[in-house]
């Protein structure tokens, strides 16, 4: 947990310095499943770097739209996967419900990366951070076009690399969801680590912002947190938070939502 919280703070700082926006969205179905998404808008960063000498020499449309559907890749490469160890096959199988979409065009300076995960229940949702850290975007981009899946040469190196992946917000929150209410709060462990690794001494902490959105199949009756914005259809809420918000108030993301019966 310490490394996850620290990584989140570092990555959000880098996001600010590179003019990138990030948001996490969780959409719930009535059966308890749903879709978890992490969306990064890097358009401003792309526009900022477009005029650099090193980029002027590149082709205008080098950055293309890409869809990385892990279930399709695993199906297409099943023969090479079958040659891997059972442990490695299991690791890859856990990525089956993960999908990465890159909506980009260097001529219009558009660059949006969206990572989606279809979860079956709350326990599955809570595991999304682990599964996202198992994914290697560069490897799967190459794999989608050609090549085979090879076992990791160095297991220790692979584990270390896995921990450096962008953390999911679900790593830090305790979430509960039923047909009558939704609750979310910063976990005790995350709270302790946030105190140690907060952005109190960071002059940019109030400017490092991100969004957290929850969408429900039910209309909202009441919300406990005054910092929450209720969506226009009364079926969702959104936090617009900064590192400074979390540093000053560790309960900033805590919320209880009651649904209409």
C-alpha positions as CSV (number, residue, x, y, z in Angstrom):
1,X,0.0,0.0,0.0
2,X,2.8,2.4,0.8
3,X,4.3,2.1,-2.7
4,X,0.8,2.4,-4.3
5,X,-0.1,5.6,-2.5
6,X,3.4,7.1,-3.1
7,X,3.1,6.1,-6.8
8,X,-0.3,7.8,-7.1
9,X,1.1,11.1,-5.7
10,X,4.1,11.0,-7.9
11,X,2.1,10.2,-11.1
12,X,-0.4,12.9,-10.4
13,X,2.4,15.4,-10.0
14,X,3.8,14.3,-13.3
15,X,0.4,14.6,-14.8
16,X,0.2,18.2,-13.7
17,X,3.7,19.0,-15.0
18,X,2.8,17.6,-18.4
19,X,-0.6,19.3,-18.7
20,X,-2.4,15.9,-18.6
21,X,-5.9,15.4,-17.1
22,X,-7.0,12.2,-15.5
23,X,-10.3,10.9,-14.2
24,X,-11.6,7.6,-12.8
25,X,-15.1,6.5,-13.5
26,X,-17.0,3.5,-12.0
27,X,-20.4,2.6,-13.5
28,X,-22.5,0.1,-11.6
29,X,-25.2,-2.2,-12.9
30,X,-28.1,-3.5,-10.8
31,X,-26.5,-6.9,-10.4
32,X,-23.4,-5.4,-8.7
33,X,-21.2,-5.6,-11.8
34,X,-20.2,-2.7,-14.0
35,X,-17.4,-1.0,-15.8
36,X,-14.3,0.7,-14.3
37,X,-12.5,3.3,-16.4
38,X,-9.4,5.4,-16.1
39,X,-9.3,8.2,-18.7
40,X,-6.3,10.4,-19.4
41,X,-6.6,13.4,-21.7
42,X,-3.0,14.2,-22.9
43,X,-4.1,16.6,-25.7
44,X,-2.6,19.6,-24.1
45,X,0.7,17.8,-23.6
46,X,0.7,16.7,-27.3
47,X,0.1,20.3,-28.4
48,X,2.8,21.6,-26.1
49,X,5.4,19.2,-27.5
50,X,4.3,19.4,-31.2
51,X,6.5,22.4,-31.9
52,X,9.6,20.8,-30.5
53,X,12.4,20.3,-33.2
54,X,12.6,16.5,-32.5
55,X,8.8,16.2,-33.3
56,X,8.8,18.3,-36.4
57,X,10.6,15.7,-38.3
58,X,8.0,13.0,-37.5
59,X,5.1,12.2,-39.8
60,X,2.0,14.2,-39.0
61,X,-0.3,11.3,-38.4
62,X,2.2,9.1,-36.6
63,X,0.0,8.9,-33.5
64,X,-3.0,6.7,-34.5
65,X,-6.2,5.5,-33.0
66,X,-5.6,2.1,-31.3
67,X,-7.8,-0.4,-29.6
68,X,-6.1,-3.1,-27.4
69,X,-8.7,-5.7,-26.6
70,X,-7.0,-8.2,-24.3
71,X,-9.7,-10.9,-24.8
72,X,-9.1,-10.8,-28.5
73,X,-5.3,-10.8,-28.2
74,X,-5.4,-13.8,-25.8
75,X,-7.7,-15.7,-28.2
76,X,-5.5,-14.9,-31.2
77,X,-2.3,-15.9,-29.4
78,X,-3.7,-19.0,-27.6
79,X,-1.3,-21.3,-29.2
80,X,1.8,-19.4,-27.9
81,X,0.1,-18.9,-24.5
82,X,-0.4,-22.7,-24.2
83,X,3.4,-23.1,-24.2
84,X,3.9,-20.9,-21.1
85,X,3.9,-22.0,-17.5
86,X,0.6,-22.4,-15.8
87,X,1.5,-19.4,-13.6
88,X,2.1,-17.2,-16.6
89,X,-1.1,-18.4,-18.3
90,X,-3.1,-17.5,-15.2
91,X,-1.5,-14.0,-15.1
92,X,-2.5,-13.4,-18.7
93,X,-6.0,-14.8,-18.2
94,X,-6.6,-12.2,-15.5
95,X,-6.3,-9.5,-18.2
96,X,-9.1,-10.9,-20.3
97,X,-11.7,-8.2,-19.3
98,X,-9.2,-5.3,-19.8
99,X,-9.5,-3.0,-22.8
100,X,-7.3,0.0,-23.8
101,X,-8.5,2.6,-26.3
102,X,-6.2,5.3,-27.6
103,X,-8.1,8.1,-29.4
104,X,-5.3,10.2,-30.9
105,X,-4.5,12.4,-33.9
106,X,-1.2,14.4,-34.0
107,X,-2.6,16.8,-36.6
108,X,-5.3,18.0,-34.3
109,X,-3.3,17.5,-31.1
110,X,-5.8,15.0,-29.7
111,X,-4.7,12.3,-27.4
112,X,-7.0,10.5,-25.1
113,X,-6.1,7.1,-23.4
114,X,-8.9,5.2,-21.9
115,X,-8.5,1.9,-19.9
116,X,-11.7,0.0,-19.3
117,X,-12.3,-3.0,-17.1
118,X,-15.6,-4.9,-16.9
119,X,-16.0,-6.2,-13.3
120,X,-18.4,-8.9,-12.1
121,X,-18.9,-7.8,-8.5
122,X,-17.3,-5.7,-5.8
123,X,-14.5,-8.1,-5.1
124,X,-13.6,-8.1,-8.8
125,X,-13.7,-4.3,-8.8
126,X,-11.3,-4.2,-5.8
127,X,-8.8,-6.4,-7.8
128,X,-8.7,-4.0,-10.8
129,X,-5.6,-2.2,-9.6
130,X,-3.7,-5.5,-9.4
131,X,-4.8,-6.5,-12.8
132,X,-4.0,-3.2,-14.4
133,X,-0.5,-3.5,-13.0
134,X,-0.1,-6.8,-14.6
135,X,-0.6,-5.3,-18.0
136,X,2.3,-4.0,-20.1
137,X,0.9,-1.5,-22.5
138,X,4.0,-1.4,-24.8
139,X,4.2,-5.2,-25.0
140,X,0.5,-5.6,-25.9
141,X,0.6,-2.8,-28.5
142,X,3.3,-4.7,-30.3
143,X,1.6,-8.0,-29.7
144,X,-1.7,-6.7,-31.2
145,X,0.1,-6.3,-34.5
146,X,2.5,-9.3,-34.6
147,X,4.7,-11.5,-32.5
148,X,4.2,-14.1,-29.8
149,X,3.8,-13.9,-26.1
150,X,7.0,-14.9,-24.3
151,X,7.5,-15.7,-20.7
152,X,9.3,-13.1,-18.5
153,X,13.0,-13.8,-18.4
154,X,13.4,-12.4,-14.9
155,X,10.5,-13.0,-12.5
156,X,11.9,-10.6,-9.9
157,X,12.3,-7.9,-12.5
158,X,8.8,-8.5,-13.8
159,X,7.3,-8.2,-10.3
160,X,9.2,-4.9,-9.7
161,X,8.0,-3.6,-13.0
162,X,4.4,-4.6,-12.2
163,X,4.4,-2.5,-9.1
164,X,5.4,0.6,-11.0
165,X,2.3,0.6,-13.1
166,X,-0.2,3.4,-12.7
167,X,-2.3,2.7,-9.6
168,X,-6.1,2.4,-9.6
169,X,-8.0,4.6,-7.3
170,X,-9.7,1.5,-6.0
171,X,-6.4,0.5,-4.4
172,X,-7.0,3.3,-1.8
173,X,-10.7,3.2,-1.2
174,X,-13.1,0.9,0.7
175,X,-16.3,0.7,-1.5
176,X,-19.6,-0.9,-0.7
177,X,-22.7,-1.0,-3.0
178,X,-26.2,-2.3,-2.7
179,X,-29.6,-1.5,-4.2
180,X,-30.3,1.0,-1.4
181,X,-27.0,2.8,-0.9
182,X,-23.4,3.3,-1.9
183,X,-20.5,4.1,0.4
184,X,-16.9,5.0,-0.3
185,X,-14.0,6.1,1.9
186,X,-10.3,6.2,2.1
187,X,-9.0,3.0,3.6
188,X,-7.3,3.1,7.0
189,X,-4.1,1.9,5.5
190,X,-4.2,4.5,2.7
191,X,-5.0,7.3,5.2
192,X,-1.9,6.4,7.2
193,X,0.3,6.5,4.1
194,X,-1.3,9.6,2.8
195,X,-0.3,11.4,5.9
196,X,3.3,10.4,5.4
197,X,3.4,11.1,1.6
198,X,1.0,14.0,1.3
199,X,1.5,17.0,-0.9
200,X,1.7,19.5,2.1
201,X,5.2,20.6,1.1
202,X,4.4,20.6,-2.6
203,X,3.8,24.1,-3.9
204,X,1.7,22.6,-6.8
205,X,-0.5,20.4,-4.5
206,X,-3.6,22.6,-5.0
207,X,-3.1,22.6,-8.7
208,X,-2.7,18.8,-9.1
209,X,-6.4,17.9,-9.8
210,X,-8.2,14.8,-10.8
211,X,-11.8,13.6,-11.1
212,X,-13.6,10.6,-9.5
213,X,-17.0,9.7,-10.8
214,X,-19.6,7.1,-9.8
215,X,-22.6,6.3,-11.9
216,X,-25.6,4.2,-10.6
217,X,-28.6,2.6,-12.1
218,X,-30.8,4.2,-9.4
219,X,-31.8,7.8,-8.7
220,X,-30.1,9.5,-5.8
221,X,-32.1,10.4,-2.7
222,X,-29.3,12.0,-0.6
223,X,-25.6,12.5,-0.5
224,X,-23.6,12.9,2.7
225,X,-20.6,14.8,1.4
226,X,-21.1,18.5,0.5
227,X,-18.0,18.5,-1.8
228,X,-19.7,16.0,-4.2
229,X,-21.4,17.2,-7.4
230,X,-24.6,15.3,-8.3
231,X,-24.9,14.6,-12.0
232,X,-27.8,16.2,-13.9
233,X,-29.8,13.0,-14.1
234,X,-29.5,12.3,-10.4
235,X,-27.9,8.9,-11.1
236,X,-24.3,9.7,-10.4
237,X,-21.8,11.8,-8.4
238,X,-18.4,13.4,-9.1
239,X,-15.5,14.6,-7.0
240,X,-13.2,17.2,-8.4
241,X,-10.2,16.8,-6.1
242,X,-6.7,17.9,-5.7
243,X,-3.7,16.6,-3.7
244,X,-4.1,19.6,-1.4
245,X,-7.8,18.6,-0.7
246,X,-6.7,15.1,0.4
247,X,-3.7,16.4,2.4
248,X,-5.9,18.8,4.4
249,X,-8.9,16.5,4.8
250,X,-8.4,12.7,4.6
251,X,-12.2,12.3,4.7
252,X,-12.5,14.4,1.5
253,X,-13.5,11.4,-0.6
254,X,-15.7,9.8,2.0
255,X,-19.3,9.6,0.9
256,X,-22.6,7.8,1.5
257,X,-25.2,7.9,-1.2
258,X,-28.8,6.8,-0.5
259,X,-31.0,5.7,-3.5
260,X,-34.7,6.3,-4.0
261,X,-36.8,3.1,-3.5
